[in-house]
Amino acid sequence: METWNADIVSLLYKPLSGSMPIRLLRLHPGQPGDDLNAELVPTTIEEAEGQYEATSYTWGSPANPLSMTCDGLKVIIQKNAFDMLNDLRRTDQTRTVWIDAICINQSNIDERASQVAIMHHIYRRAKRVVIWLGKSDEHSTLAMSYAAGLDVPKLLGESKDIGDSPTKDWEIYTNKSYFFEPKEEVELKQHQVLGVAIVKFVNRPWFNRVWVQQEAALCRETQVTCGDQVVGWDNVFALAWMLLPRSVGLYPDYIADDLNRTLNNISAVENIQRRRRRLFGDLYQTRGDLIFQPLISRLVNSCRFGATDPRDKLYSLQYFAEDADMWFDIDYGVPWQILYADVARRFLERGILGFLKNAGRVRQKSGSMLPSWAPDFRDGNWGSNVMVDQPSWMPGGPKTDVAYDTPGKAAGSLHNLPKRHRKRLDLPKELRDFKDSRKALLQSYASFKSTMFDEIIYLGDVLDDPFDIETWLRIIKQDLDYIGKLGLQTYLNNENLSDAYKLTLILASNHEQGVVDSKYVSENWDDWIRWLNDPLGGRETMPVWQYSIEASGALQSFRFAITKHGYFCLVPRDTQVHDVVSIFVGYQAGVVLRRWLPPSAGGKAHEESSKGATPTEYFELIGDTYIHGMMSNEARCIIDEFNCKHSPTQSQLQAMLRASDSGHGESWETLGLPGAYARILETLGDHLVNLV
C-alpha cells in the first residue's frame, strides 16, 4: 500500500512543521455516485482542536483499491477507506476529517512514527470521533435498530461498578440483563433471527482491532455508523452488555459464530467503556481520570486484538501505558521480530517476567523464528492455550510489574548462542536488510533463575469435543486409576490424592477466582458427575463445578500431568512425556520446558568447548503450567529453610533430609507446611535455566 502513490507522494505530501503538526482532509460535498474529491490541509493540533472529526475504521484487505481526487491528484486508497469516505461525504457542505490512510504519508516511516506518537492527541482533541463499522447488511440493520431502542441509562447503571472487585463483578454479571433469556414460543423465531444478527454484528472486524481501543475511548462525543444508520457509542456498549453471558457458557445452538471471537469482541467493548468512564466521569456518574498502568499489564489485552502491522500491538499502547517509553521507541524501521525480542530483553533485565505469558511454543504461530522465550503478540485468538491467572498466585515469589529508571535486580540474562549452535534461519527481506546489533537476539539464549525442576512421567489424555461426555469420564477414570497405583497415602499438602487431582483440574479456584480446598470437592464433584451422566441435563441446571472446569480449560486446552517426584500439574495439551516443569523466580505461573539439542550436537550430548567444559543444557519454553501445592511461594520457603541444592549429591540430599527431620519436626510447622513436602526436596534449589 505504501507504494501505491509513489509517483505523486512528493507532490501530495509536504513536510510537516510546527508543534504537533497534522494534516486534515477537507472532503468536498457530492451526490451519491460522484467521484470523491478532497484536499489536504496542513495544520497543528492546537490550531485545529474541536474543528475536525477523527475516523476509526479497519483498513481491510489491500485488494481492489479505489481512487479519489485529492489536491487535483489521483490518489489510490484501500476499499474500506474509500467506502467510509463515500458514506461520510455530505451532499451540501464540506466535511473535515482526519483519516490515517491519507493524512499520514504512509511511505515515510519517520512521519508514521511521529504521527503515531501523538495519536492520542488527535483523537482526544477532535470535535467528534466517527466509528465506521462498514457497509450495512441485513444483520447490521437489525442490530443497529435494536441498539438504538435499548434502555441505555438502565444498562449503563448495571455495568458501572464492573472492575471494583471479583466478588462484586460476579454478582453484577449474575444479575445483569441478558439477551438470550428464555422466550415464549410465539416470540422465539423472531428472537432467534435478531440474536443471530446481533452476534454477527459484534463479530465485525472493527471490534477486534488494537488501535480502536484508543480511538473509541478518548473523545467525549463518539458515534458509531454502519451504512446510513448512526447511534451513539453508549448504545453499542449497551448492545454488547446485553450479549455478554451471565456466566461462563455457550450461546444457544442456533448461534453458529465462534464463541471465543464473540466474547473477545465484547471484552474489547468493555475495555473501551471502562476507559471512557474514567475519562468522562460526569457522563457516567463515575470517578474521573484515567488510571494508567505499566506496559506489562496492558499487554495482556493488547495481544488479544488484531493489527495490520505487528508492531502496533506495542505502539498502540504508548498512551495508556505510563512507562511505554522505557521499553521501546516508535520506529517502523525496526522489524517486529526484533522489537518483540528487544522488549522481552528489557523486561528480563528489570526483573519483569509477565511477557512470558505471550511466549512459548504454544503461543507462537507456526513457523515462527522467534526464540521460545520471546513473546509473540500477533495472535488475536486469546481463548486457547492461555491459563487463567489466580490473583494470589506467586510460585516464584512476588512478581514485579513496574520498572523504574534504574534497572533493579535482573530476573535473568541474555547471551548469544555459540556460532556452532545457531540455527539456519530463512530471514525475510526486512530482517536481512536490518543492520543493527539487535538482530543477534534471534540467535540468543535467555538464562532464567529457577527454584524447582522436575520431569513429567505421566500425561492424561485431551478432549477434542467438549460435548463428548463418554470421553470426559474415561479420561477422568484413567487418571484416577493411575493415581491409585502411585503407592502414596497423601499429596504433598496432605490432601488425599483424589481431591488433589480434582482441584488440579480447576486450578484450585472457584467461579469467582477464589482459592478452594477439599471442602469444595466434597460439596460439588458428585453433583457435577451426576450432571455429566444426565442426558437431559442442560446449562440451566449446570453445577458450579462446570463453571470452574470451563474457566480452567482442563481436558481441552490443557491436560493433567504427574512428575517424577509426584507433582500434580495442569499443562498445555502439546506437552510431552519427559518434558520438565519448573518455577522461575518472579513469574506468576509454573512453566513447561523441553530439552533442546543444538544443530551441532547431531542428536548427541555436546561439549561447550574442545577443552571438555561442562555441557550447557538448553531448553525451549512450551507454556504455562499450574503445579498443585506450589503456587504460593512454597519453593522459596523450603529452599531457604533447608538450604536446598539443585541436583544435589547424595550427601547434600541427606543433609537436606536431616535438616527437615525427613518431614517431621517443628521446622515444617514454622513454615506452615506439612512434612509431606520432604519428598520433593531434591527437585528444589536455585539454578539457571537456559532457554533458546
SVG drawing of the C-alpha trace seen along z (x, -y; Angstrom):
<svg xmlns="http://www.w3.org/2000/svg" viewBox="-47 -28 88 78">
<polyline fill="none" stroke="black" stroke-width="0.4" points="0.0,0.0 2.9,-2.3 3.9,-2.2 0.5,-2.8 1.1,-6.6 4.9,-6.6 4.8,-8.7 2.8,-11.6 3.9,-11.3 6.3,-14.3 3.5,-16.5 0.8,-15.3 2.8,-15.5 4.8,-18.5 7.0,-18.1 5.0,-18.7 6.2,-21.6 5.2,-23.2 4.3,-21.7 2.3,-18.5 1.6,-19.1 -1.1,-17.1 -2.9,-17.2 -6.7,-17.2 -8.8,-16.0 -11.4,-18.5 -14.0,-16.3 -15.9,-18.2 -19.7,-17.7 -21.1,-15.5 -24.0,-13.3 -24.1,-9.5 -22.1,-8.2 -20.0,-11.3 -16.2,-11.0 -14.7,-11.6 -12.9,-15.0 -10.9,-16.4 -7.9,-18.5 -5.3,-18.1 -4.9,-20.9 -1.7,-21.2 -2.2,-22.5 -1.4,-21.7 -3.5,-20.0 -3.6,-23.2 -5.0,-25.2 -7.4,-22.5 -8.7,-21.4 -12.5,-20.9 -12.8,-21.6 -12.5,-18.1 -13.8,-14.6 -11.4,-11.7 -12.3,-8.5 -12.0,-5.0 -12.3,-2.1 -10.4,1.1 -8.0,0.9 -9.3,4.2 -7.7,6.1 -5.4,4.2 -7.1,6.0 -9.3,4.0 -8.1,0.5 -10.1,-2.5 -9.1,-6.1 -10.2,-9.5 -9.0,-13.0 -7.0,-14.9 -5.4,-18.3 -6.1,-17.6 -4.1,-14.3 -5.4,-10.8 -4.8,-9.0 -5.2,-5.3 -6.6,-4.1 -7.9,-0.8 -11.5,0.0 -12.5,-0.3 -11.2,-3.9 -12.9,-4.8 -16.3,-3.3 -16.1,-5.1 -15.4,-8.5 -18.2,-7.9 -20.6,-7.2 -19.4,-10.2 -19.5,-12.7 -22.3,-15.2 -24.3,-16.4 -24.4,-20.0 -21.3,-21.0 -17.7,-20.2 -16.8,-17.8 -13.3,-17.9 -12.0,-14.6 -8.7,-13.0 -8.1,-9.6 -4.8,-7.9 -4.5,-6.3 -4.5,-9.7 -3.5,-12.3 -0.3,-10.4 2.4,-9.9 2.4,-6.1 5.6,-5.8 7.6,-7.8 8.4,-5.7 9.7,-8.6 6.5,-10.6 4.4,-7.5 6.3,-7.2 5.9,-10.8 2.2,-10.8 1.6,-7.6 3.4,-9.3 0.7,-12.0 -2.3,-9.8 -3.9,-10.2 -3.9,-13.9 -5.5,-13.6 -8.4,-11.6 -8.9,-13.4 -9.0,-16.9 -11.3,-16.0 -14.8,-17.5 -16.1,-14.0 -14.9,-10.5 -16.8,-8.7 -16.5,-4.9 -17.3,-3.3 -18.1,0.4 -18.5,1.0 -21.3,1.2 -24.6,2.3 -26.2,5.7 -29.4,7.4 -27.7,8.3 -26.4,4.8 -29.7,3.2 -31.4,5.3 -28.6,4.9 -28.3,1.1 -32.1,0.7 -32.2,2.8 -29.2,0.9 -31.0,-2.4 -34.0,-1.3 -32.2,0.0 -32.7,-1.5 -29.2,-2.8 -29.3,-4.5 -30.5,-1.3 -27.8,0.8 -25.1,-1.7 -26.2,-1.6 -26.0,2.2 -22.4,2.1 -20.9,-0.9 -19.3,0.9 -17.6,3.6 -13.9,3.9 -14.3,2.9 -13.7,6.5 -14.0,10.0 -16.7,10.9 -18.8,7.8 -18.2,8.4 -19.7,11.9 -22.8,10.5 -23.2,7.9 -22.7,10.5 -25.1,12.9 -28.0,10.4 -27.4,8.4 -29.8,8.1 -29.2,10.8 -30.4,11.0 -30.7,14.8 -33.4,15.1 -35.9,18.0 -38.7,16.8 -42.3,17.8 -42.7,19.9 -44.6,17.2 -41.5,14.8 -38.8,17.4 -38.4,17.4 -38.1,13.6 -35.8,13.5 -33.5,16.1 -33.2,14.0 -32.3,11.0 -29.9,13.0 -28.0,14.2 -27.9,10.6 -26.5,9.1 -23.8,11.7 -22.7,11.3 -22.7,7.5 -20.5,7.7 -18.2,10.0 -17.4,7.4 -13.7,6.8 -13.6,3.3 -14.3,4.7 -11.1,6.8 -8.6,4.2 -6.0,3.0 -6.0,-0.7 -9.7,-1.1 -9.1,-0.6 -7.6,-4.1 -9.7,-5.7 -13.1,-4.9 -12.1,-5.8 -10.6,-9.3 -13.2,-11.6 -16.3,-12.7 -18.5,-12.6 -18.2,-9.3 -20.7,-8.0 -21.0,-4.7 -22.1,-4.4 -22.9,-1.4 -24.2,-2.2 -26.6,-5.1 -27.5,-4.2 -26.0,-6.2 -26.1,-5.5 -24.1,-6.8 -21.2,-4.8 -23.2,-4.1 -25.9,-2.3 -23.2,0.0 -21.8,0.7 -25.4,1.5 -25.8,3.9 -22.6,5.7 -23.6,5.7 -26.9,7.4 -24.9,10.0 -22.4,10.8 -23.3,14.1 -24.1,14.1 -21.6,16.8 -19.1,18.9 -21.3,20.6 -22.3,21.1 -24.9,19.3 -27.9,21.2 -27.3,23.9 -28.6,21.7 -25.7,19.2 -23.0,20.7 -20.4,18.0 -17.2,18.7 -17.8,18.1 -14.2,17.1 -14.3,14.4 -17.6,13.1 -16.6,13.0 -13.3,11.4 -15.0,8.6 -17.4,8.0 -14.5,7.8 -12.9,5.2 -16.1,3.1 -16.0,3.4 -12.4,2.2 -13.2,-0.9 -16.2,-1.6 -14.0,-1.3 -11.6,-3.9 -14.4,-6.2 -15.9,-6.0 -12.5,-7.1 -12.1,-9.9 -15.6,-11.3 -16.9,-10.7 -19.6,-13.3 -21.2,-11.4 -21.3,-8.1 -21.6,-9.3 -18.3,-7.6 -14.8,-8.6 -13.0,-10.7 -9.3,-10.5 -7.9,-7.6 -5.8,-5.2 -2.6,-4.5 -0.9,-1.1 2.5,0.3 3.0,1.7 3.3,5.3 -0.3,5.1 -1.6,3.6 0.0,6.3 -2.5,8.9 -5.3,7.1 -3.3,5.8 -2.3,9.2 -5.9,10.3 -6.7,7.8 -5.7,7.6 -3.3,5.2 -2.3,4.9 1.3,4.1 2.5,6.4 4.5,3.5 1.2,1.7 0.5,4.3 3.0,2.3 2.9,-1.1 -0.9,-1.4 -0.2,-1.3 2.1,-4.3 -0.7,-6.5 -2.3,-4.1 0.9,-2.6 2.6,-5.2 6.1,-3.6 5.9,-2.8 9.0,-5.0 11.1,-2.8 10.5,0.3 10.5,-0.9 10.8,-3.9 8.2,-4.1 10.2,-3.2 8.7,-1.4 12.2,-0.7 12.6,2.0 11.3,5.4 8.6,6.7 10.6,9.8 13.4,7.6 11.0,5.3 9.3,8.2 12.6,9.8 14.2,6.5 11.2,5.6 11.5,9.0 15.2,8.4 14.5,5.1 11.8,6.7 14.2,9.5 16.9,7.0 14.5,5.3 13.1,8.4 9.7,8.3 8.6,11.7 5.0,11.1 6.0,11.1 6.4,14.9 2.6,15.1 2.8,14.5 5.9,16.6 6.5,20.3 5.8,22.6 2.1,22.9 1.7,19.2 3.9,18.6 2.5,19.0 3.6,22.0 6.9,21.5 7.9,18.6 11.6,17.8 11.3,16.2 13.2,17.8 10.9,19.6 11.5,17.0 10.3,14.1 6.7,13.1 4.6,13.3 1.9,10.6 0.5,11.2 -2.1,13.8 -5.5,12.3 -7.0,15.6 -6.6,15.3 -9.1,18.2 -6.8,21.1 -3.5,22.2 -3.8,19.4 -4.0,20.3 -6.4,18.1 -4.4,16.5 -5.4,16.7 -4.7,13.3 -2.9,14.8 -0.5,17.0 3.2,16.4 5.0,19.7 8.3,17.9 7.8,15.3 6.4,11.8 6.1,10.7 7.1,7.2 5.0,5.2 6.5,1.7 10.1,0.8 12.0,-2.2 14.6,-4.3 17.4,-2.3 17.2,1.4 16.6,3.4 17.7,6.9 17.6,8.8 15.4,11.9 17.9,13.4 20.3,12.5 20.7,12.8 23.6,14.4 24.5,15.1 24.4,18.8 27.8,20.2 28.2,20.0 28.1,23.8 24.8,24.0 22.9,21.4 20.0,22.4 19.9,21.7 17.2,19.0 15.5,18.2 15.2,14.5 12.6,12.4 13.9,9.3 13.1,6.8 15.3,8.8 18.1,9.4 18.2,5.7 18.1,4.6 21.6,3.6 21.6,3.5 23.3,5.5 19.8,6.3 19.4,8.9 21.6,11.2 18.6,11.5 17.1,14.1 20.1,16.4 20.3,15.8 19.5,17.8 18.0,16.4 19.0,17.6 16.2,17.6 16.5,18.1 14.7,21.3 13.8,22.7 12.2,26.0 12.7,28.6 11.1,32.0 10.4,34.3 6.9,35.3 6.3,39.1 2.6,39.2 0.2,37.3 -3.6,37.6 -5.5,37.6 -7.1,34.5 -10.6,33.9 -11.3,32.7 -15.1,32.4 -16.4,30.7 -19.7,32.5 -18.1,36.0 -19.1,36.9 -18.2,40.5 -14.5,39.5 -14.6,37.0 -15.5,39.7 -13.0,42.1 -10.1,39.6 -11.0,38.9 -11.2,42.6 -7.9,43.3 -6.2,40.5 -7.6,41.7 -6.6,45.3 -3.0,44.2 -3.0,42.1 -4.3,45.1 -1.2,47.1 1.3,44.4 1.7,46.0 1.3,42.7 -1.0,42.0 -1.5,38.3 -0.4,35.5 2.4,33.0 0.0,30.8 -1.7,33.7 -4.8,33.7 -6.0,37.1 -4.7,37.9 -8.2,37.9 -9.0,34.4 -5.6,33.1 -6.3,34.4 -9.7,32.8 -8.5,29.5 -5.7,29.5 -8.3,29.7 -9.9,26.5 -6.6,24.7 -8.0,24.9 -10.2,21.9 -13.9,21.4 -16.0,19.4 -15.1,16.2 -11.3,16.9 -11.3,17.7 -8.9,20.3 -10.7,23.5 -9.8,26.8 -11.1,30.3 -14.4,29.0 -15.2,27.6 -14.6,31.0 -16.9,32.8 -19.6,30.2 -19.6,30.1 -17.8,33.0 -20.5,35.6 -23.2,33.2 -21.0,32.5 -20.5,36.2 -24.3,36.8 -24.9,33.8 -22.5,35.2 -24.3,38.5 -27.7,37.0 -28.8,37.0 -31.4,34.3 -29.0,32.1 -28.8,28.7 -26.9,25.5 -29.9,24.2 -29.1,26.9 -25.3,26.7 -23.5,27.2 -20.9,24.8 -18.0,27.2 -18.7,27.0 -18.0,23.2 -14.6,23.9 -13.8,26.6 -14.6,24.3 -12.6,21.5 -9.5,23.7 -9.5,25.2 -8.9,28.6 -9.0,31.5 -9.2,29.3 -6.5,26.6 -4.7,28.3 -4.2,31.8 -3.3,33.4 0.3,34.4 2.3,36.1 6.1,35.6 8.7,38.0 8.5,36.7 4.7,36.6 3.7,33.1 0.2,32.9 0.1,30.3 -2.2,28.9 0.0,28.4 -0.6,27.3 -2.0,30.0 1.1,30.1 3.2,31.2 5.1,34.5 6.3,37.1 9.9,36.2 9.2,32.5 10.1,30.6 8.0,28.4 9.9,25.6 9.3,22.4 11.0,19.2 11.8,16.5 9.2,13.7 6.9,15.4 3.2,15.8 2.8,19.4 4.9,22.5 6.4,23.3 6.8,26.4 10.2,26.8 11.5,29.2 15.2,30.2 16.7,28.8 19.8,30.1 21.6,27.6 22.3,28.5 25.9,29.0 25.1,31.8 23.9,34.1 21.4,35.7 24.0,36.3 25.2,34.6 27.7,31.9 30.6,30.1 30.8,26.3 34.5,26.3 37.2,28.6 38.7,28.4 35.9,30.6 34.0,27.9 30.7,28.9 28.0,29.2 25.4,26.5 21.8,27.8 19.3,25.8 15.5,25.9 12.6,24.5 9.7,22.9 6.5,24.6 4.0,22.7 2.5,22.1 1.6,24.8 -0.3,25.0 1.6,27.0 -0.7,28.0 0.5,27.1 3.4,24.9 1.6,21.8 2.1,19.7 5.9,19.4 6.4,22.8 9.6,23.5 11.4,20.4 10.3,21.0 11.5,24.6 14.8,23.8 15.7,21.1 14.7,23.2 16.6,26.4 19.3,25.0 18.1,27.0 20.6,27.5 19.7,28.1 20.6,31.7 22.1,32.5 24.7,35.1 23.7,37.9 25.5,36.3 23.7,33.0 20.4,34.7 21.0,36.4 21.9,33.1 18.7,31.6 16.6,34.5 18.3,34.3 17.6,30.6 14.0,31.3 13.8,34.3 12.7,36.3 9.4,34.5 9.0,34.4 9.7,31.8 8.9,28.1 10.5,26.6 7.5,27.7 5.1,26.1 7.2,22.9 6.8,22.9 3.1,23.7 3.6,26.7 3.0,30.4 6.1,32.6 5.0,34.5 6.8,31.8 10.0,33.5 9.7,35.9 10.3,33.1 13.4,31.6 15.7,32.8 13.6,31.0 14.3,27.6 17.3,25.3 18.4,22.1 19.9,22.6 19.8,21.1 17.7,22.5 18.8,21.6 16.0,21.0 16.5,20.9"/>
</svg>
